[in-house]
Amino acid sequence: MAIPRRILIAAYIAAYRAQRLRWWATRPVVLGVRVLLIADGEVVLVRHTYRPGWFLPGGSVKRGESLEAAARREVAEETGLEVREIRLMSVSFVQVEGRSDHVAQFASESFVPIAGAKPSPEIAEVRRFPVVSLPPGIDRGAAEQVANFASGLGEPGES
């Protein structure tokens, strides 16, 4: 018996709020990835079920997982896309919601749909947007990554 979508969404919201409380209490160091997927002048963004806004696909690195493997896994889970070629663009640090986030930012211009794949239930929507017309509510960091890439600051070999 499948769990109704509204119950799954409520569970994701509750889990996210509990996680934020845990972060506040324990002040963890988190290692994550974000992936800029751009092709034909469009960027792929995701909207989560548990928080507002549009984001680059990504998430936490699992124990024993490389940064690149985490980036590829997160893209597949959140978008149903397989990344063919990928490159590390930058690593950033930010303190947010009581945790210290270190985020490896990757980019790919080569990705294809995975046959039969569906995005994770934590994802409300996956959409492509023109890089010159990003949606309202886009995450500030995602908007900066898109702008840097579009202006040539994110080209291979740049740091």
C-alpha positions in Angstrom: 0.0 0.0 0.0 1.5 3.3 -1.1 1.7 6.2 1.4 -0.4 9.2 0.3 1.7 12.1 -1.1 0.3 14.6 1.4 1.4 12.3 4.3 4.9 12.0 2.8 5.1 15.8 2.4 4.0 16.3 6.0 6.7 13.8 7.1 9.4 15.6 5.1 8.4 19.0 6.7 8.5 17.5 10.2 11.8 15.8 9.6 13.3 19.0 8.2 12.2 21.0 11.3 13.5 18.3 13.6 16.8 18.3 11.7 17.1 22.1 12.1 16.6 21.8 15.9 19.3 19.1 16.0 21.6 21.4 14.0 21.0 24.2 16.5 21.7 21.9 19.4 24.8 20.1 18.1 26.4 22.7 15.7 27.6 20.1 13.1 30.0 20.4 10.3 28.2 19.4 7.1 29.7 18.5 3.8 27.4 18.9 0.8 27.3 19.2 -3.0 25.3 21.4 -5.4 25.2 20.8 -9.2 24.7 23.5 -11.8 23.0 21.7 -14.8 23.0 24.0 -17.8 22.2 23.1 -21.4 20.9 25.2 -24.4 20.8 28.4 -22.3 18.6 26.8 -19.6 19.3 25.7 -16.0 17.7 22.9 -14.2 16.3 23.8 -10.8 14.3 21.9 -8.1 11.7 23.0 -5.6 11.5 21.0 -2.4 8.3 19.9 -0.6 9.6 21.0 2.8 11.0 24.5 2.1 10.1 27.4 -0.2 12.2 28.5 -3.2 14.1 27.1 -6.2 17.5 25.4 -5.7 20.3 23.7 -7.6 20.0 19.9 -7.1 22.2 18.7 -4.3 22.5 17.5 -0.8 24.7 15.8 1.8 27.7 13.6 1.1 27.3 10.2 2.6 30.0 8.5 4.7 32.5 6.8 2.4 31.2 8.7 -0.7 33.3 10.9 -2.9 32.2 14.5 -3.7 31.7 13.6 -7.4 29.7 10.4 -6.5 27.5 12.4 -4.2 26.9 15.0 -6.9 25.9 12.4 -9.4 23.7 10.6 -6.9 21.9 13.7 -5.8 21.2 14.8 -9.4 19.8 11.4 -10.2 17.6 11.3 -7.0 16.3 14.8 -7.3 15.9 15.2 -11.0 15.9 11.8 -12.7 18.9 12.9 -14.8 22.2 11.1 -15.3 25.2 13.4 -15.4 27.6 12.4 -18.2 30.4 14.9 -17.6 30.9 16.9 -14.5 33.5 19.3 -13.1 34.2 20.8 -9.8 33.7 24.6 -9.9 34.3 25.8 -6.3 34.1 24.9 -2.6 32.3 27.4 -0.3 31.7 27.7 3.4 28.7 29.2 5.1 27.3 29.2 8.6 23.5 28.7 8.5 20.9 27.4 10.8 23.5 26.5 13.4 25.7 24.4 11.2 28.9 24.9 9.4 28.3 24.0 5.7 31.1 23.2 3.3 29.6 22.9 -0.2 31.4 21.6 -3.3 29.8 23.2 -6.3 29.9 21.2 -9.6 28.7 22.0 -13.1 27.6 19.9 -16.0 26.5 20.7 -19.5 26.1 17.0 -20.4 23.2 15.1 -18.8 20.3 12.9 -20.0 17.1 11.5 -18.6 17.3 8.1 -16.8 14.7 5.8 -18.3 11.8 5.3 -15.9 13.3 7.5 -13.2 11.1 9.7 -11.0 12.4 12.4 -8.7 12.4 11.8 -5.0 9.2 12.4 -3.0 11.1 15.3 -1.3 11.0 17.2 -4.7 7.8 19.0 -5.5 9.0 20.1 -9.0 11.9 19.9 -11.4 12.0 22.6 -14.1 14.3 24.2 -16.7 14.5 28.0 -16.7 16.3 30.3 -19.2 19.5 31.5 -17.5 18.4 35.1 -18.4 15.0 34.7 -16.7 15.4 32.9 -13.4 12.2 32.3 -11.3 11.1 34.4 -8.3 12.1 32.8 -5.1 15.4 31.3 -6.4 18.0 30.7 -3.7 20.5 33.5 -3.7 23.5 31.1 -3.9 21.9 29.3 -6.9 21.3 32.6 -8.7 24.9 33.6 -8.1 26.2 30.3 -9.5 24.1 30.7 -12.6 25.2 34.3 -13.1 28.8 33.5 -12.6 28.6 30.6 -15.1 26.7 32.7 -17.7 29.1 35.6 -17.4 32.1 33.3 -18.0 33.4 33.3 -14.4 32.4 29.6 -14.1 34.3 28.4 -17.2 36.6 25.4 -16.9 40.0 26.3 -15.5 38.6 29.4 -13.6 38.6 29.4 -9.8 
